[in-house]
């Protein structure tokens, strides 16, 4: 049985923002080899870990973002953990699967079936390289949402995305879709690029990784990416900085504190 | 236990070509909903189906290419089927996982662990949008091989790959790597593009989908993509045209005949 999805991603995002005044996306990069000792003897350590993290961070989390790679790396048990994790996230809180898929035709149909129907995600990250064929099937279901990779913060983003200024073309492409259906992944390590992206895409929701472990400056992100406090249109993701802050038996409590701290830093930065 | 990989993808490709004189890649797009009735009551229908297809097509197959999407769409049992399928392919025959991943850092590490270590694939398809960071970790293991999406044959390829002539930049990028480690996915529906791609990448191995169901012209592909008969440097993929040719109890026998027919058509086209 897959999780029942009664609301759209967009509705869930609005509810989470209004009820929690949080823009924190908790990245569930729950690498099996990095889990605390205290969960390792469990029947499914990744799930036990995630469940505790979700319970502790829920008051501060506007969204959760499990990363497909870490679950596949743990094989069949990892995929079981992913599905159980998504089921453990309350129905009003949006779940974004970080999978960066970008395929077409019956292959993309199969990915959508896997991620939205089988697993019960609300949104996915997509790779737009192959163009509109990647996304057109998703647009048929108003509940689904896609974050298109637009400008990433890795070093070799300079080869195509920056070097060929492809991010501008992708931004124009993203702008062609309903902002309640399609947003953009925008890296946080180049605040001036973030400012430019916001000018290109005033309405779109940005999923911003790169805070914490990847070294982005939070205040610069807020100054450049926020449209208005009433309608901030961003989600700031932190993965390792929240979930792996503490490897002791108190890992979940520490994760809760880190999520709260990031929520508060963002609130202060918005003032 | 994962499959033991004693040889590199490149060695396996050379062995398959020399021993079978085949350039046929059998695409295992084994969509659960399309499987013949005769396997549907089995404990794991996707695996039963694939095992029969592999046994029937093995004399004619230079490689197999399971497509991750169809296995994920069937959930945990699908992932089990994928792993069992890869184990069922003899050790000398290369397995290419069509996953089109393109991530970086610890996420890409996790995908490589999943696909090469956990599942035992020999090669994967990758999306190069994020640049060299996607591929650099793979290059550390001489056994691994990546086919980079370079020019696809879908309609909206005209948006970025063709429209922005990104395929030329990606081809130049592919050329910067060892041809025994990195090849290109090149769609078959534009023979003139295929000719251009071969000029840009004289040494690289091309994985060519789009024969059969997607309507590419085989002779035009061979005329434009082949370097020399002694060193043809292509794999021609057919999925639905082979595996779903016949939905009766004789599905495997029919798949074997289709694979043999395609192998023979390619041989004749090379003369």
Boltz contact constraints between the chains, C-beta under 6 A:
constraints:
  - contact:
      token1: [A, 67]
      token2: [B, 107]
      max_distance: 6.0
  - contact:
      token1: [A, 69]
      token2: [B, 107]
      max_distance: 6.0
  - contact:
      token1: [A, 69]
      token2: [B, 110]
      max_distance: 6.0
  - contact:
      token1: [A, 69]
      token2: [B, 111]
      max_distance: 6.0
  - contact:
      token1: [A, 70]
      token2: [B, 110]
      max_distance: 6.0
  - contact:
      token1: [A, 72]
      token2: [B, 114]
      max_distance: 6.0
  - contact:
      token1: [A, 73]
      token2: [B, 110]
      max_distance: 6.0
  - contact:
      token1: [A, 73]
      token2: [B, 113]
      max_distance: 6.0
  - contact:
      token1: [A, 73]
      token2: [B, 114]
      max_distance: 6.0
  - contact:
      token1: [A, 75]
      token2: [B, 118]
      max_distance: 6.0
  - contact:
      token1: [A, 76]
      token2: [B, 76]
      max_distance: 6.0
  - contact:
      token1: [A, 76]
      token2: [B, 79]
      max_distance: 6.0
  - contact:
      token1: [A, 76]
      token2: [B, 80]
      max_distance: 6.0
  - contact:
      token1: [A, 79]
      token2: [B, 76]
      max_distance: 6.0
  - contact:
      token1: [A, 79]
      token2: [B, 79]
      max_distance: 6.0
  - contact:
      token1: [A, 80]
      token2: [B, 76]
      max_distance: 6.0
  - contact:
      token1: [A, 100]
      token2: [B, 103]
      max_distance: 6.0
  - contact:
      token1: [A, 102]
      token2: [B, 127]
      max_distance: 6.0
  - contact:
      token1: [A, 103]
      token2: [B, 100]
      max_distance: 6.0
  - contact:
      token1: [A, 104]
      token2: [B, 154]
      max_distance: 6.0
  - contact:
      token1: [A, 107]
      token2: [B, 67]
      max_distance: 6.0
  - contact:
      token1: [A, 107]
      token2: [B, 69]
      max_distance: 6.0
  - contact:
      token1: [A, 110]
      token2: [B, 69]
      max_distance: 6.0
  - contact:
      token1: [A, 110]
      token2: [B, 70]
      max_distance: 6.0
  - contact:
      token1: [A, 110]
      token2: [B, 73]
      max_distance: 6.0
  - contact:
      token1: [A, 111]
      token2: [B, 69]
      max_distance: 6.0
  - contact:
      token1: [A, 113]
      token2: [B, 73]
      max_distance: 6.0
  - contact:
      token1: [A, 114]
      token2: [B, 72]
      max_distance: 6.0
  - contact:
      token1: [A, 114]
      token2: [B, 73]
      max_distance: 6.0
  - contact:
      token1: [A, 118]
      token2: [B, 75]
      max_distance: 6.0
  - contact:
      token1: [A, 127]
      token2: [B, 102]
      max_distance: 6.0
  - contact:
      token1: [A, 127]
      token2: [B, 127]
      max_distance: 6.0
  - contact:
      token1: [A, 127]
      token2: [B, 129]
      max_distance: 6.0
  - contact:
      token1: [A, 129]
      token2: [B, 127]
      max_distance: 6.0
  - contact:
      token1: [A, 129]
      token2: [B, 129]
      max_distance: 6.0
  - contact:
      token1: [A, 129]
      token2: [B, 160]
      max_distance: 6.0
  - contact:
      token1: [A, 130]
      token2: [B, 152]
      max_distance: 6.0
  - contact:
      token1: [A, 130]
      token2: [B, 154]
      max_distance: 6.0
  - contact:
      token1: [A, 131]
      token2: [B, 156]
      max_distance: 6.0
  - contact:
      token1: [A, 131]
      token2: [B, 159]
      max_distance: 6.0
  - contact:
      token1: [A, 131]
      token2: [B, 160]
      max_distance: 6.0
  - contact:
      token1: [A, 132]
      token2: [B, 156]
      max_distance: 6.0
  - contact:
      token1: [A, 133]
      token2: [B, 154]
      max_distance: 6.0
  - contact:
      token1: [A, 133]
      token2: [B, 156]
      max_distance: 6.0
  - contact:
      token1: [A, 152]
      token2: [B, 130]
      max_distance: 6.0
  - contact:
      token1: [A, 154]
      token2: [B, 104]
      max_distance: 6.0
  - contact:
      token1: [A, 154]
      token2: [B, 130]
      max_distance: 6.0
  - contact:
      token1: [A, 154]
      token2: [B, 133]
      max_distance: 6.0
  - contact:
      token1: [A, 156]
      token2: [B, 131]
      max_distance: 6.0
  - contact:
      token1: [A, 156]
      token2: [B, 132]
      max_distance: 6.0
  - contact:
      token1: [A, 156]
      token2: [B, 133]
      max_distance: 6.0
  - contact:
      token1: [A, 159]
      token2: [B, 131]
      max_distance: 6.0
  - contact:
      token1: [A, 160]
      token2: [B, 129]
      max_distance: 6.0
  - contact:
      token1: [A, 160]
      token2: [B, 131]
      max_distance: 6.0
  - contact:
      token1: [A, 164]
      token2: [B, 169]
      max_distance: 6.0
  - contact:
      token1: [A, 169]
      token2: [B, 164]
      max_distance: 6.0
